[in-house]
């Protein structure tokens, strides 16, 4: 079952009462509901009596052969309510329409409103939410709703290798842990670096002979 509307879909019926109407065929220039809408699908409809002041606009559901249209939901009618009209004897026109109440401009009444598909697969309005709310699905996962986001605190910060500090409450500071290396300037240094890239040992070394000096000495000897 899908919701569908189409142009120039029209048939007649002689059904009376408030139940489903039996579709009696179309006229030249129009499509049947079977052709234009399809078996078991839903659509917007109007039923209008040709000789009496009786009419109805709503959402209808076709049966498996599109021979009958069930008047599922009535939006408006000649009685000024949303009940199925008790149609009198006589011929009525049954055709696909676009109800005024289902036009987007009529559904969305306020800046920030959200349009979504209802359980009947028809347009529905979600009124705008409050500042900083977020859009989420409801508990039944059937429609969107506005929710206020929840916030939480970090429960613990643990200092890893080469770090110090951390904590489980309040403001937490993580520091780079000190090593055994003294802050200084080293010459001809001998350095030891751990897996975290920290200097764990440093010392100055003796200046070695330059390559030129060593060659000169060798020639002199």
Secondary structure, DSSP 8 states (H G I E B T S, - for coil): --B---SSBEEEE---BSS-EE-----TT-B-HHHHT-TT-EEEEEEEESSSS-EEEEEEEE-TTSSEEEEEEEEEETTSSSS---B-SS-EEEEE---GGGSHHHH--STT-EEEE-TTSSEEEE----TTEEEEE-TTSSSEEEEE--------EE--TTEEEEESSSS--EEE---S--SS--SS-EEEE-TTS-EEEEE-------HHHHHHHHHH-
